[in-house]
Amino acid sequence: MRFKPFELERYFAKYEFSAKYLLSSSDCDGLLQSDVLDLADAQSRELWDNLTLGYTESGGHPLLKDEIAKMYQGITPDDVLTVVPEEGIYLALNCILKSGDHVICTFPGYQSLYEIAEGIGCEVTKWELNEARGWALDLDFLKSQIKSNTKLLVVNFPHNPTGYTPTLLEFQEIMDIAREHNIYVLSDEMYRYMEFDAADRLPSASEVYENAVSLFGVSKALGLAGLRVGWVTTKNKELLSRMVTYKDFTTICGSAPSEILALIALRNSELIVSRNLDTIKTNLGLLDTFFEGQDLFSWIKPRAGSIAFPRINGNRSSLAFCETLVAETGIMLLPSTVYGFGDNHFRLGFGRKNMPEVLDKFSEYLKA
Ligand SMILES: Cc1ncc(COP(=O)(O)O)c(C=O)c1O
């Protein structure tokens, strides 16, 4: 195979549908299809009721693209290509990179963001978040790593798995560095709209930098991962056209029912996201209390998203801890080994309504 196995996805494949309690999921609770349909306006209800299950427009349903563009400043429907979220990463990397290019990517992170570049034959420099500084990024490191063949910078804010998000000034500086050196940016924004304080929401990279591709979708903040609907946005027409052409070799077009359900959800996104954020904020309060009362873990409170990356103190193996936990209690956590980031952290998810119940079970286990 061209790529190494996607360790996180393999771990999820092992436990996601067999473990009794999920405490590491990154998405919010999946919505019921009937709840989404209840939100439909007359036009989208009509589209749903009379839907033909044939092929769809390759670039995405025009109404869906309109709705997507409305979420951005200065992005038009012509700057949008609908994709399966993970596919967006694949398309962008394959359309930007060739063997021998140099790529800088935030790390730890969602494996495909750098693995595909390595599979293409690129040299990848990992730009590590600094735990001692609250998972902050060192911009001087970024500047020092740029070489004549650096083609792409890959960033992911809000960040999986730490929940870190830079300040607006830092973000602007990152974009300025990329522009100054004429480097493309792939900005994975899958956790956007999950900022605990809306003032922390960064612009989309595709709004502010002409050679940036941004990725977003309905999987996380909207709790609709099963629709498999996402999109890339970019003002770089030539790059967008390359991605459109490449998509003919991956999925050709989106799923007809998913497009209409995503359209309905986006037309009601404020309501759906605010409900999910309420759950997240309640859960975060409980996690604060949980972490304050113990010395087994070190907790850096995230600033956005639905996941965090606590450390297990005392140099205990995270993999052994997670595997024992799931075997003895049915609670699934995600060890940092699946991120290729040592064996001392685990990913915790707090986007689900049953988190308080699962956290209680986790506390009982730790006490015992
Ligand atoms: C940072 C990041 N990017 C992309 C994806 C891919 O999204 P999807 O699973 O909806 O294809 C994920 C999913 O977990 C993610 O965390």
The ligand as a Gaussian input file, in Angstrom:
#p B3LYP/6-31G(d) Opt

LIG

0 1
 C       -9.081000      17.191000      11.672000
 C       -9.957000      16.302000      10.854000
 N       -9.979000      16.450000       9.530000
 C      -10.746000      15.683000       8.746000
 C      -11.546000      14.707000       9.272000
 C      -12.349000      13.854000       8.350000
 O      -13.718000      14.043000       8.527000
 P      -14.732000      12.895000       8.114000
 O      -14.470000      11.766000       9.072000
 O      -16.076000      13.462000       8.282000
 O      -14.420000      12.499000       6.708000
 C      -11.565000      14.511000      10.658000
 C      -12.390000      13.449000      11.266000
 O      -12.243000      13.074000      12.398000
 C      -10.748000      15.338000      11.472000
 O      -10.703000      15.202000      12.807000

